[in-house]
Amino acid sequence: MSWAETLRTALDAVRAHRLRSALTMLGIVIGISSVIVTVGLGQGAQQQVRDQIDALGSNLLIVSPGSSTDSSGTRAGFGSATTLTLADAEALADPEVAPDVAAVAPVSSSNASLTAGSTNWSTRLVGATPSWRSVRARELSAGRFFTAAELAEAAPVVVLAPDTAAELFTVGSPVGQEVTVNGRTLTVIGLLAGSGATDLAASEDDQALVPMTTAQQLTGAAADTVSTIYVEATSAETLSAAYQEVTGALNVRHQITDEADFSVSTQESLVKTANATNRTMTVLLAGVAAISLLVGGIGVMNIMLVSVSERVREIGLRKALGATPALIRRQFLTEASILGLTGGAVGVLLGALVARLLPDLIDQPVAISPSATVLALVVALAIGVGFGVHPASRAAALAPIDALRSE
């Protein structure tokens, strides 16, 4: 019997019991589609994290102050101290101190309530320098950013992030209108474009930026302290060198001999941390999907054993006409492979459909992985073959005389 004849006979056997074959493939369909969606969710989440972190700025280093200790000896977390200064930022901007640093943007952050007419909104008030926009790679959707002259004279101007502007102004453009912060009136001169990023657990689209000197007057903060220093490396290739230069320069300035009173983080470290969590969840969910595949494989083996029992006389007749055990084994393995491969193909199509519809329901991207799709089909075929071996071997081992005698 040729392979073409074997395939035709196997297809006829599967079509002869359509409902039973469909129910047999159901476990494989569910398992394969679950794997496609699970892997897609994991990869989509990883890409979303990378996009959000990239939106924080290009080739970015984030320098945060160390921890503080109160009078009772209780230590707070990193970022709670005031160990970073404007002088530190100026030193890092010196090409002789850090030649692989392109630009530096110190900021001071605090919470503040902004009022526009009868509307108020609590947000993050960020005191910054004109270099902030280029270091953080932020675009303006309207207006302009504040200048060095406005920084020097502590001008009453503010640039709003899109979510903040939407909460304060519902009619007309925010640019040119006024907001009040701590009793002082500020003029809105610009509106940031949305980034969708999150920095230190705060949305980058919900903040108000003012000149550093203006922020010091509004909050009463010390004139020389900053809450964070953003450092832009000259390129992605020099990010590691810039990291070493920044760490070394601050160690010298702060006279560090033991534990540093600051921390330096990179985009890559943030990406690795977030992706490690996503990968763990993906593996757990994929494990659940693998159980569905195992159940599907058992279903294939079960139905093939039933098929062998029902077709004992057919097997005996084939052997009596000269079919070898190898041909009988090939016949049943082909049927099992068709069930597995067809279930896999339907599962891939179902998974792709769910992956297309799911983002609209849960606001979470799902990325279809070509490699995962191909692997899913291979696994489905392997399940059909693997779980069909025992029934096929049982059919091949039947003695012709016993098979023909069977009722």
Secondary structure, DSSP 8 states (H G I E B T S, - for coil): --HHHHHHHHHHHHHHTHHHHHHHHHHHHHHHHHHHHHHHHHHHHHHHHHHHHHTT-TTEEEEEE---B-TTS-B--TT-S--EEHHHHHHHT-TTT-TTEEEEEEEEEEEEEEEETTEEEEEEEEEE-TTHHHHTT--EEEE----HHHHHTT-SEEEE-HHHHHHH--SS-STT-EEEETTEEEEEEEEE-----EETTEETTSEEEEEHHHHHHHH---TTEESEEEEEESSSTTHHHHHHHHHHHHHHHTT-SSS-SEEEEEHHHHHHHHHHHHHHHHHHHHHHHHHHHHHHHHHHHHHHHHHHHHTHHHHHHHHHTT--HHHHHHHHHHHHHHHHHHHHHHHHHHHHHHHHHHHHHHS------HHHHHHHHHHHHHHHHHHHHHHHHHHHT--HHHHHH--
